[in-house]
Amino acid sequence: MFEQNRERNLSMVMDFYEMTMANGYFQDGVGARQAAFDVFYRQNPDGGGFAIFAGLEQIVQYIENLHFSAQDIDFLRAQGMFSAEFLDYLAHFHFSGSVYALKEGTVMYPGTPIVTVVAPVIEAQLVETALLLEINHQSLIATKASRIVRAAQGRGVSDFGARRAHNMDSAVYGARASYLGGVDATATVLAGQMFGIPVTGTMAHSYVMFYGDERLAFEKYARTYPDACVLLVDTYDVLQSGVPNAIRVAKEVLEPMGKRLKGVRIDSGDLAYLSKKTRAMLDAAELADCKILASGSLDENTITSLINQGARLDGFGVGERLITARSEPVFGAVYKLCAVEEDGQFTPRIKISENVEKITNPGIKRLLRVYDQDGKSVADLMTLRDEPLPGAEPYRYVDPIRPWRVRYFENCVYEELQQPIFVDGKRVYTLPTLAESRAYVHQQLHQQVWEEEQRIQNPHVHYVDMSPRLYELKMNMLHSSHAGKEC
């Protein structure tokens, strides 16, 4: 399948400070020291119960193609800030580190490590921006898509957002993320070509306006696409003109050909009222199999409202509020140092802030999903990576929000969520297809994630717990940082 990243060099997609820090490490002679960085996010978009991890395929493509061309080196030399030796190092650069990540499509929660990079500090620093932008964009859109699909309650949802996306890449990769999150199809042709997503689309208002006569436009379209005829009925007047003309074309053009009108689309007006009236008109014309589709500034909240009002809608085309995640357009994943190699061992690092949510979890960690005997996910558990996996015996954990409580996991099953993607610069992971990742999202939401976590409003908060050893390490580092300070 065509891979757009291989058509262009994206290695320079970075913040300039990554390059200045890398040069600093190089000049100090510490650039080869191993460092570990975690990618995590702090809160779910739109107050939701979880997020969907997306963008891993593009991260893999980026790292495999990571190099600096002669033109890149010339540009950096022109900045007058980097040594000749460092530029020569970049000219022969290849990624030699290790990357561990969630499986794409994994349901994830705030504060947990999504991706961990363990690499020479220069290499780990240079990949920061690219990793974050892929995760932040696609995870945001996949999460929004999941919310919209759940709100639709089994009705079809298509991505109509390309023309409202922030640029061409956001349209294409937004469509990919939308499909991963559960959307059925996209109107973005390149996304269909690149990722095998079903493409959909019929007509715009301009098609009707071009012919100057709605019925004539419908007839032309029906004769051109008799097997897939969906008519846009709100160019002039839905109930007085659009639906009556659609019915006439169904009866006078399609049925004599042995075909049926597949659907009508309403793009404006009171969608609940119009859909009810349209349904009654179609049913009276013996077109009960004709679907009614809606589009026009829809999201999970408007879709929920329409369904609650009894709207007779069979599917939705969702545009700008999906492709831009308009209600909360920033995902907020960050890339933070968690450990540095010292004397052959990794020493934990912690970032401390006056804002509690910005304090990081130190050390290289293992992320486990904890399931009950029915296969439902009851919590996530973070441990240090060198701790043994929990066994069959009761496992004591620490709730970092209520650390005074003594709690145990009993009769639980544990799944390690991060998997090795690159080891010592070599890819060891076979990427699933987009369809497989989409099915994985569906399987988690229908079998593992509690319905209470999937509520659009006020969802249950998933528990993220720590091993006692990790919690003690974090507390000791916090206490040490404040030792000797006076009031």
N, C-alpha and C positions, 0 to 999 in steps of 0.2 A: 504494500500500500504506500502511496505517496506520502513522504514525510517532509513537511514544509521546512522544519529546522535544518534539514540537510541541504537546502537550497541557499542558505545564507549563514554567515558566521555570526553567532550571537555572543561570542566570548566577551565582547566589550560592554555587554549589558550589565553594568555594575555601577555602584556609587564610587566616586573618585577616592573617597577615604579608604576603600578597600585596597586600592593600589598604593596609596601613600603608606598605609600600615604595613602592607606586604614588603615594600621597599625598606621600611624601617626595620622589620624583622630580619630581612636579608642583610642589611648593613651591620646589624648587631650580631650576626652569626647564629641566630636562633631560629631561622626560617624552617629548618628541618625538624624541629621539635614537634612532637605530636600534640594536638589539641583536640578537644571534643566540644562540639556545639550542638545544642538542641534547638529544633524548631517546635514552637508550641503557640497556642493562642489563648487569650484571656477570658473571652466571653462569647457565647453563642449569638449569632446574628438574630435580630428581631425578637430577643427574649425567648428563643426556642430552647428545646430540650437537648439538642445535640447539633453537630455539624457533620458534613460528608467530606471525607478526604478525597481531593481530586488534583490532578496535575502530575502524577508520578511519571507517566509515560514521557511527558515533555522534559521532566528533570533528567531522566535517563538519556534521552536524545541529546540534551544540552551537555551533560558531562562527557558522553562518548565523543562529542564533536569539539570539546573544549581545546582551543589552541589560539595562538596569537600570530596573525599574519604579518608580513613585512609592512603592510600599510598600518596595522595596529602599532607596531613598534615605532614606526616613523612618527605617528601621532603622539605617542607617549614621550618620545625623545624631544619633540617640539615643546613639550610643557616645561622642560628645563628643570625637572625635579628629581629625576631618577638616574642612578648611576649606570654607566655603560655595562658593568658586570650584571646588574639586575635585569637590564633589558636583554642581555644575551641569555640569561636564565629564562626569561619569558619566551624568547624565540624558540627555545627547545622544551617548552613546558608540556607536561602531560599530567593528568590527575592520577595520583598513586595511592589515594586514601581509600577509606571504607565508608560506605553509606548504608544505614539501616533505616527502614521506613515501614509504615503501615501499608498493607495491601490497598491498592486504589479502590475507593468505594467504601472504605471502612467507616462505620459510624464512630465519631470521636467526640471527645469532651475537653473542656477548658483545662489548661494546666498540664496536660499530658504530652509526652514527647511524640511528635508526629514523625519527624525525621531526625536522625542523629548522624552527624558527620564526624568521623575520627580520621584525621589526616595531618600531615605537616601543616603547621599553623598558616603558612602562606597560602597553601591550597585551600584549606578550610575557609580562610578569609575571603578569597577571591570568588567563591561560588555563592556568597551570601545573598546578594540581590536577586540573582536569577532564581534561586530556590524559593525565595520568599514571594516573588511576583507570580510565579506559576501556582504556588499553593494558595496564596491570598486570592487571586482572581478566580481560579476554577473551583476552589472549595466554597467560595462565597456563592457562586452561581449554582453549583450543584446543590447546596443547602437550600437556596431559595427555590429551586425547581422542585425539590422534595416537598417543601411546604405547600407549594401550589398544587402539586399532584395529589397530595393527601387531602387538600381542601376540595378538590374536584370529585372525590369519593367515587372513583372508578370511571368517571367520564374522561374522554380523550383530551389530551393537552398537547398543543404544538407550539414550538418556539417561532414567534414572528418578529424577533427583536433586532435583526441585523441593522436596519436603517437607523435605529436609535442607539446602537452600540457606540462606544467611545472611539473605536477605530476598527480597521479591518481584522486585526488579530483578535480583538475582544469579541467581535461578531462570530468568528470561526471557532475560537476556543471556548467562547461562551456557549455556543451551540453544542459543542462536545460535552461540556460540563452539565448542561441542561439535560441532555440525553442520559448521561450517567446518573443524574438525580431522579430520573423517572419519566421525563417528557417523552412522548411517543414519536415525535417527528420534528423536523426543522424546515423552515423556508429558505435557509441559507445553503445554496447549492454547493459551494466549496466545502462546507462541513460535511455534506453528504458524500462528496467525492473522496475527501481525505479519510473519513472515519467510518464510512458505511452506514451512516444514519439515514433512515427513511426521509425522503424530502416530500414536501407537500406545498400546494399552492394552487390557486384557481385564477381569480381575476381581481383587479382593483377597480375603484370607481371610475378611473379614466377610461377603462374599456367600454363601460356603459355610456359615458359622456362622449366618447369618440364617435359612436354611431348616432348619437343624438336622439335615439329612440330605444327605450329600455327593452321593450319586447323584442325588437330586432336584434339588439346586442345579445340577449339571452338565447335567441334562436341560433345566431351565428356560433355562439359558444357551445350550445348543445349539439349542433351538427359536427363540430370539430372534436368534441370530447364526449361522445354519447355514453361511454362506459364510466366516466368519472365526472359527471356534471354536478357541480356545486355552484349555485348562483348567489351573487351579492345583491341583496334586496333593499338596501337602504340608501341608494344614491339619491332618490327623489322622495318617496314616501313608502314606508315599509308595508303598511296595511292597505292603502288605497291603490298603490301601483306595483310595488316590488313583488309581494307575495302573489297577487292575482296574475301578474305576468309570468311568474315562475310556474304557477299551476297550468296556465294555458300552454306554455312550452312543454311541460311534462306530458300533457294530454295530446297535444297536436303534433309534436315533433318526436319526442322520445318514445312514447308508447307505441306509435305506429312502427317504430324500428325495433320493438321488442325490448326497449330499455326503460330504466326507471330513473327518476330524478334522485340523485344521491343525497343532496342536502341544499340548504339555504344558509347564508351567513348574514348576521346582523352585526354591524360595526358601530352603531351609535344609537342614542335614544335610551329610553327606559327599557333595559334588556329583559327585566322580569316581566313587565306588562306586555311588551311586544312579542316575547317568546310564547306566552300563554295564548295570545290571540292568533299568532302564526300557527301554533300547534292545532288549534281548533279549526282553522281554515284548511290546513293540509289534511287533517283527518276527515273533514267533511268531503274533501275531494278524493278520498280513497288513496291518500298518500301517507299513510301511517308509518311507512318505512323510511320516509324522507327525514333525515336528521336536521336538527337546528343547531347551528354553530354560532358562537359569539366571539367577538374580539373588541378591542378598544379599551386601553388603559386598565387591564385586569391584573389582579394579583390574588393572593390567598384570601385576603379580607373581603374583596368585592365578590369573589367566587363563593365564599361561604355565605355572604349576605344574599346573593342571588338564589342559592339553593334553599336557604331558609325561607325565602319569599315564595318558594314553589315555582321558580322559573323552569320552563320546559326546554332545557338546554341539554344537548348530547355531547358537546365538546367545546373547547375553548382554544382560541389562538391568543397567546400571551406574548406581548412585545416588550416595551421599554421597562416595565417594572420587573421583568425577569432578567433581561440581558444586562441591565445596570444595577440590579438589586436595589432599586431606587429607595426603598424604605430604610435601608442601612447599607450603604455602598462600600463599606470598608470592613474587611475581615479581621485584620489586626494580628496576623501571625508574626512572631518575632524570632530572632536568631541569636541565641545567647550562649556564651562560653560556660561550660559546666565542669571541665577538667583540663589539666595541663600535665604533660609528662615531665616528671622530675626524678632523676636517678633511676630511670627504667620503670617507674611506676606512675600511675595517674593520680595526681593530687586534685581533690575537688576544688571548684571555685563557685562562689555565690555572688549574685548581684543583690545589693541591699538598697532599699528605697523607703522613703517616708510613706509611699503608697504601698499598702500591704500586697495588692495584687501584682506589683512589679517585682517583688522579691522572688528570686528564682530557686529552683530545686537543684542542689549541688550534686556532682558526681555523674558518672555514666550509669544510666538506669535501664532497668527492664520494665516493660509495661505489660501487665497481664490483665486479661478480661476474665472476670469471675462469673461463672454460671451456676445456677441452682440445678437440682436434679431434673427439672422440666426443660432445661436448655435455655432459660431466660437469663439475661445478663443482669446481675444484681449490683455490680460495682466494677470499677477499674482499680487495680492495685499497682502502685509503683514500688519497686525494690531497687537496690543497687545491683548492678549487673553481675557482680561476683557472688551474690547470695544464692544459695540453693533454691530451686523451685519448691513451692509448697507441695507437701505430700498429702496423704489421705487423712492424716491426723488433723485435729482442729488447729487453725492457723490464727495466731493473734495479729491483729492489724491496728493501726492508729488512724482514727478519723481526725485529720488536721484541723477541722473546724471545731471539734469537740474532743480534744486529746485526752481529757480526764476520764473518758469512758473506756472501760475494758471490753473489747469486742473480739469475736472470733468468727472466721469462716469455717463452717462445718459441712461436710458432705457436699463439697463444691468441686467443680471442674475448672481448671485454669488454662487459658489459651494465651500464648505469648504473641503479642500483636506485631511488634517490629520484626521484620525479616531482613536478612542481609541482601542488599541490592548490588553493591560493589564491595569486593574484598581486595585490598592492596591494588586498587586500580583496575581490576578485572570484573566485568559484570558476571554475577553468578545467579542472576534471577531471570526467569522467563516471564516477560510481561504478558498478562492476560489480554484478551481482546476487549474492546470497549463494551461489546455485548455481554461478555462474561462479567466485567466489573459492574455493569448495570444490573445484571441478574443477582450479583452478590449484594448490592444495596437492597434489592427487593427481598431477598432471603432474610437479611438481618431484620428488616422492618416488620416482616410478617411472622418471624419465628423467634427472634431473640430480644428485640427491644420492646419494653413494656408499652402498652397503649397509652398509659398515663404520661410517658415521656414524649409521646408523639402529638400531644395536644398542641394546637396552634397557639392558644392563649394559656398562660399559667401552667406550663408543663411541670411534671414531677422532676426534681433535680437529681440527676444521676450521681451516685457516690463515687468520689475519687479518693482512695485511701493510700496509706503509706505503710511500708514495713517499719517496725520499731527501729531498726538500725538506720534507715534513711531519715526517719523523723528525728532521731537523736543526733545524727550528723548535722542536719539543718539547724537544729536548735543550738548545738554547740558552736557552730560557726557564727550564728547570729549573736550569741552571748559574747563570744570572743571579740567580735567587732566593736562591742560597746564596753569592753572591759576598761576600767580606769576612768571613765567619763564621769564628771561631776555634774550636779544639778546647777 
